[in-house]
Amino acid sequence: MQEHRIKVWDLPLRLFHWLLVISVALAFATGLQGGGWMVWHGRIGLWILALLVFRLTWGIIGSTYARFGQFVRGPAAIRAYLNGRWHGLGHNPLGAISVLAMLGLLSLQAGTGLFATDDIAFSGTLKSLVGHQTSLWLSGVHRQAIWVLGGLILLHIAATVFYLVRGQNLIRPMVTGYVLSREPMARPAEGGGILALLLALAIAGGSVWVANGGLLSPPPPPVIPAW
């Protein structure tokens, strides 16, 4: 059966993917370095939050294969894939689990970071909304979850290499947007136009404004003693 090129991954999704890769790498580097780098760690965390909100929104209003409703399947689809009976484009059923786990862990990291503190060089932008003990507890969750996230990233890389060895390049489609398919009825991605993109960007931008303390009352001006 002849192979033909099918457009699967739209440009916004591909940009999201590679920007997230770079951002997470920088977040690891600055967080592990600590000290003065924590200021940049917090800024990168807000940027990652923007990317996550964009992806969650794009998973609803984006193009065909970016939508959660298209690739998130139940146990039956997973069993079919493991038995070699699953056929489709986009994320396979196991890949869907990996995507959801990655988005969930990254959201946990970004969320806890907003309330975290190290009592020295860093305070999350929303730390004032919780008590000090709660902030310390969330800081502990943030520090421990980074190792779970690191393990998931290594597993993701190992899976990519595994498929590459089996002759299925998962990296190239995330660069070009196209895959080779033998399915005669396979349809290219549709939807996710400019209006959907602008809406997703607006929601992401608004979320970061809120996360950066946009709704918090400004601190009172310093009291200047009378002489």
FIVOPA-33836 format. One record per residue: residue number from 0; x, z, y of N, C-alpha, C in turn. Coordinates in steps of 0.05 Angstrom, whole numbers. Last residue first. Layout:
N
NODE   seq     n_c1     n_c3     n_c2    ca_c1    ca_c3    ca_c2     c_c1     c_c3     c_c2
NODE   NUM        X        Z        Y        X        Z        Y        X        Z        Y
...
***
This chain:
227
NODE   seq     n_c1     n_c3     n_c2    ca_c1    ca_c3    ca_c2     c_c1     c_c3     c_c2
NODE   226      205     1220     1274      229     1235     1284      220     1250     1309
NODE   225      166     1211     1215      168     1212     1245      192     1229     1253
NODE   224      182     1170     1159      180     1197     1172      182     1195     1202
NODE   223      142     1122     1133      165     1126     1150      163     1153     1164
NODE   222      123     1106     1068      118     1125     1091      144     1129     1107
NODE   221      113     1039     1048      129     1064     1048      123     1081     1073
NODE   220       47     1016     1031       72     1014     1046       87     1040     1046
NODE   219       24     1015      962       22     1024      990       48     1021     1005
NODE   218       23      952      925       32      980      929       29      989      958
NODE   217      -39      915      918      -10      917      927       -2      946      930
NODE   216      -78      916      859      -75      923      887      -46      925      895
NODE   215      -78      860      815      -71      888      821      -70      893      851
NODE   214      -84      808      803     -109      823      809     -103      852      816
NODE   213      -33      789      793      -48      778      815      -73      793      822
NODE   212        4      803      754       -6      824      772      -22      814      795
NODE   211       17      765      719       38      772      738       28      793      759
NODE   210      -31      754      694      -11      769      680       12      779      698
NODE   209      -56      723      734      -67      749      727      -46      766      713
NODE   208      -21      679      732      -26      693      757      -37      721      752
NODE   207      -28      663      679       -2      674      688       -4      689      714
NODE   206      -81      645      682      -74      667      665      -47      679      672
NODE   205      -76      601      717      -92      625      725      -86      649      708
NODE   204      -45      566      686      -35      577      711      -50      601      720
NODE   203      -81      557      643      -55      569      638      -43      581      664
NODE   202     -123      533      671     -128      557      656     -101      572      651
NODE   201      -96      487      690     -108      506      709     -113      533      696
NODE   200      -82      461      643      -61      471      661      -72      491      681
NODE   199     -133      449      624     -116      466      608      -93      477      626
NODE   198     -151      415      665     -165      440      660     -148      459      644
NODE   197     -115      373      660     -116      388      685     -130      415      681
NODE   196     -129      355      608     -102      365      614     -102      382      639
NODE   195     -181      338      615     -176      360      597     -149      372      602
NODE   194     -170      295      651     -187      318      659     -183      342      642
NODE   193     -139      261      619     -127      273      643     -144      297      652
NODE   192     -158      273      549     -151      257      573     -141      274      596
NODE   191     -171      286      495     -149      299      509     -139      283      534
NODE   190     -184      229      451     -191      251      469     -166      263      483
NODE   189     -152      215      388     -170      208      410     -176      233      426
NODE   188     -103      190      343     -114      212      359     -131      202      382
NODE   187     -124      139      296     -105      151      315     -119      174      331
NODE   186     -146      146      228     -152      139      256     -132      153      275
NODE   185     -143      117      164     -132      136      183     -137      127      211
NODE   184     -159       83      124     -180       92      142     -170      112      163
NODE   183     -113       74       93     -125       51      108     -146       60      128
NODE   182      -56      111       91      -85      114       90      -98       91      106
NODE   181       -3      112       97      -14       91       78      -44       92       76
NODE   180       32      121      158       11      128      140        3      105      122
NODE   179       79      149      200       74      126      182       54      135      161
NODE   178       65      174      266       72      178      238       66      152      223
NODE   177       84      188      334       74      170      313       83      178      285
NODE   176      110      218      372       81      220      371       68      204      348
NODE   175      165      223      379      152      197      386      122      199      387
NODE   174      172      277      367      187      265      389      172      240      398
NODE   173      144      290      324      140      308      346      156      298      371
NODE   172      161      251      288      134      248      300      130      267      324
NODE   171      214      273      277      210      248      291      182      245      303
NODE   170      205      319      246      216      321      274      210      296      289
NODE   169      191      310      195      171      322      212      180      324      241
NODE   168      201      264      148      213      273      173      191      284      191
NODE   167      206      267       82      185      268      102      196      281      128
NODE   166      242      270       40      237      244       52      215      243       73
NODE   165      257      319       22      238      304        6      230      277       18
NODE   164      288      335       64      302      329       39      283      313       21
NODE   163      246      347      100      265      325      106      280      316       81
NODE   162      222      391       77      207      365       78      225      342       84
NODE   161      265      427       84      254      421       57      239      394       57
NODE   160      269      429      140      291      418      124      282      410       96
NODE   159      220      454      150      226      428      162      248      414      147
NODE   158      227      503      124      206      484      115      211      456      125
NODE   157      268      524      155      273      519      127      253      499      116
NODE   156      241      532      204      263      513      203      269      505      174
NODE   155      204      570      187      194      545      198      216      524      197
NODE   154      238      612      174      222      600      153      211      572      161
NODE   153      258      623      225      277      613      204      261      600      181
NODE   152      210      641      248      224      617      259      243      606      238
NODE   151      201      687      218      182      665      216      194      639      227
NODE   150      244      718      233      242      710      205      223      686      202
NODE   149      232      725      288      257      711      280      255      701      251
NODE   148      185      756      282      184      729      295      209      713      287
NODE   147      207      801      261      187      787      245      185      758      256
NODE   146      239      816      304      252      809      278      233      794      260
NODE   145      203      827      343      221      804      348      235      796      322
NODE   144      175      872      331      163      847      324      182      823      327
NODE   143      206      912      354      206      909      325      195      882      317
NODE   142      199      907      410      226      905      398      225      900      368
NODE   141      143      913      414      156      888      424      184      885      411
NODE   140      136      964      396      124      942      381      137      916      388
NODE   139      163      991      437      173      992      409      162      970      392
NODE   138      130      979      480      158      970      480      170      970      453
NODE   137       85     1007      464       84      978      465      112      966      466
NODE   136      106     1059      472       97     1050      445       96     1019      444
NODE   135      116     1059      526      139     1062      508      131     1053      480
NODE   134       63     1054      545       83     1033      551      107     1035      532
NODE   133       42     1102      527       32     1077      516       51     1054      521
NODE   132       72     1136      559       75     1138      530       64     1112      517
NODE   131       53     1122      610       81     1118      603       85     1119      573
NODE   130      -10     1085      610        7     1108      613       35     1104      603
NODE   129      -24     1022      644      -24     1040      620       -6     1064      626
NODE   128      -17      993      689      -45      995      679      -46     1014      655
NODE   127       35      986      702       21     1007      717       -8     1011      706
NODE   126       52      942      673       58      969      663       42      990      677
NODE   125       48      889      684       23      904      682       28      932      672
NODE   124      100      870      683       85      866      708       59      881      708
NODE   123      147      917      654      128      894      653      110      893      677
NODE   122      211      932      675      183      942      673      165      918      673
NODE   121      280      944      664      256      927      661      230      942      661
NODE   120      323      977      665      325      952      679      300      935      679
NODE   119      299     1031      650      325     1026      664      323     1000      680
NODE   118      255     1037      618      262     1059      636      288     1055      652
NODE   117      238      994      594      261     1007      581      271     1030      598
NODE   116      171      974      579      191      985      597      214      995      581
NODE   115      111      932      576      135      945      565      152      956      587
NODE   114       68      901      587       65      930      591       90      946      583
NODE   113       84      850      575       71      854      601       69      884      608
NODE   112       99      851      522      120      851      543      109      856      571
NODE   111       52      846      494       65      873      495       86      874      517
NODE   110       44      790      503       25      810      512       37      838      514
NODE   109       87      765      479       82      760      508       64      782      519
NODE   108       81      783      426      106      789      441      101      786      471
NODE   107       30      763      413       36      792      412       60      799      428
NODE   106       41      709      418       21      722      436       25      752      436
NODE   105       77      703      376       86      698      404       67      710      424
NODE   104       42      714      334       65      731      339       75      728      367
NODE   103        4      671      339       -4      699      340       19      718      346
NODE   102       35      625      334       20      630      359       12      659      362
NODE   101       53      633      282       72      631      304       58      637      330
NODE   100        5      633      253       23      657      252       42      657      275
NODE    99      -14      581      264      -29      605      272      -12      630      273
NODE    98       28      551      240       22      548      268        7      573      279
NODE    97       24      567      186       49      572      201       44      571      231
NODE    96      -26      548      173      -21      576      172        3      584      188
NODE    95      -16      493      179      -35      506      196      -32      536      197
NODE    94       19      483      137       29      481      164       10      494      184
NODE    93      -17      487       96        3      507       98       16      507      126
NODE    92      -50      440      107      -61      467      106      -41      490      108
NODE    91      -13      399      155      -25      404      129      -35      433      128
NODE    90      -24      371      218      -15      394      203      -29      395      176
NODE    89      -32      299      212      -29      324      228      -18      346      211
NODE    88      -75      271      161      -55      269      182      -53      295      197
NODE    87      -83      274       89      -92      275      116      -68      272      135
NODE    86      -98      299       26      -89      276       41     -100      278       70
NODE    85      -87      338      -31      -95      338       -2      -83      313       11
NODE    84      -70      346      -82      -95      331      -78     -104      329      -49
NODE    83      -29      379      -98      -23      351      -92      -47      334      -88
NODE    82      -39      432     -102      -42      416     -127      -37      386     -122
NODE    81      -33      449      -51      -13      458      -70      -15      442      -96
NODE    80      -79      424      -29      -52      416      -20      -31      424      -40
NODE    79     -120      452      -55     -117      423      -58      -90      413      -50
NODE    78     -110      503      -34     -107      498      -63     -104      468      -69
NODE    77     -122      493       20      -96      502       12      -90      497      -17
NODE    76     -176      480       16     -157      459       26     -129      467       18
NODE    75     -196      529       -1     -200      505      -18     -180      483      -10
NODE    74     -187      566       41     -171      567       17     -173      542       -1
NODE    73     -197      524      101     -200      547       85     -183      546       59
NODE    72     -160      500      160     -178      496      137     -178      522      121
NODE    71     -145      471      218     -148      498      207     -169      496      185
NODE    70     -148      420      239     -127      426      219     -129      454      208
NODE    69     -193      414      272     -185      392      255     -166      401      233
NODE    68     -200      459      302     -222      452      284     -215      429      266
NODE    67     -156      458      335     -156      476      313     -178      469      292
NODE    66     -129      396      356     -152      415      356     -151      432      331
NODE    65      -92      357      353      -84      381      365     -105      403      363
NODE    64     -116      312      333     -100      327      315      -88      353      327
NODE    63     -148      294      381     -158      299      354     -142      319      337
NODE    62     -130      328      443     -136      305      426     -141      313      397
NODE    61     -163      388      470     -142      367      468     -150      344      450
NODE    60     -196      430      471     -204      407      487     -184      384      485
NODE    59     -174      467      435     -203      464      436     -211      438      450
NODE    58     -120      467      440     -131      468      413     -161      465      412
NODE    57     -114      475      493     -111      448      483     -121      445      454
NODE    56     -118      530      494     -138      514      507     -138      485      497
NODE    55      -72      543      466      -98      553      456     -120      537      469
NODE    54      -33      519      500      -37      510      472      -64      519      461
NODE    53      -39      549      547      -43      520      547      -49      510      519
NODE    52      -24      599      528      -51      595      538      -58      565      539
NODE    51       30      587      516       11      595      495      -18      591      503
NODE    50       52      574      566       52      554      545       31      561      523
NODE    49       45      624      591       32      600      602       30      578      581
NODE    48       79      655      560       51      661      561       35      637      571
NODE    47      127      632      574      118      629      546       88      635      545
NODE    46      129      650      627      128      621      621      118      616      593
NODE    45      134      705      618      110      694      632      107      664      627
NODE    44      184      705      592      160      714      578      135      704      591
NODE    43      217      689      634      213      671      611      189      678      595
NODE    42      213      736      664      203      710      675      199      690      653
NODE    41      237      773      629      209      776      638      197      750      649
NODE    40      288      752      627      273      755      602      243      757      609
NODE    39      306      758      679      300      731      669      284      732      643
NODE    38      311      813      676      294      801      697      286      773      688
NODE    37      348      822      636      320      828      631      301      817      652
NODE    36      399      813      652      385      790      641      356      796      636
NODE    35      421      862      664      410      846      686      395      822      677
NODE    34      408      887      599      419      890      626      405      874      647
NODE    33      403      838      545      395      862      560      407      863      588
NODE    32      413      804      502      435      810      520      428      835      537
NODE    31      364      800      478      385      812      463      409      820      480
NODE    30      337      773      519      328      799      510      349      814      494
NODE    29      365      724      525      364      743      547      356      771      538
NODE    28      357      701      473      383      705      485      384      726      507
NODE    27      301      700      467      318      715      448      345      721      461
NODE    26      288      667      510      277      694      509      294      711      490
NODE    25      313      619      495      323      634      519      313      662      519
NODE    24      282      607      450      311      610      447      322      626      471
NODE    23      232      601      476      236      623      456      266      628      452
NODE    22      243      555      507      236      580      520      240      604      501
NODE    21      253      514      469      274      522      489      268      549      500
NODE    20      203      514      443      228      518      428      250      528      447
NODE    19      168      502      485      166      528      472      192      534      456
NODE    18      184      450      497      187      471      517      186      499      505
NODE    17      168      426      449      196      428      455      202      448      478
NODE    16      111      434      451      127      442      428      156      446      436
NODE    15       94      412      500       90      440      494      109      449      472
NODE    14      106      358      490      120      373      511      118      403      507
NODE    13       69      349      450       97      346      444      114      361      465
NODE    12       21      357      477       27      374      454       57      372      448
NODE    11       23      316      517       22      344      524       30      363      501
NODE    10       24      268      482       47      276      499       46      305      507
NODE     9       -4      278      416       -5      268      443       19      280      459
NODE     8        7      257      351       13      278      370       14      267      398
NODE     7       -9      207      327      -20      232      319      -17      254      341
NODE     6      -17      140      318      -11      159      338      -25      186      331
NODE     5       11      108      262      -13      121      273       -4      141      294
NODE     4       35       50      232       40       71      250       14       81      262
NODE     3       29       38      161       24       30      189       27       55      207
NODE     2       48       12       98       48       33      117       43       22      145
NODE     1       12      -17       44       29      -21       68       25        3       87
NODE     0       17        0      -24        0        0        0       18        0       25
***
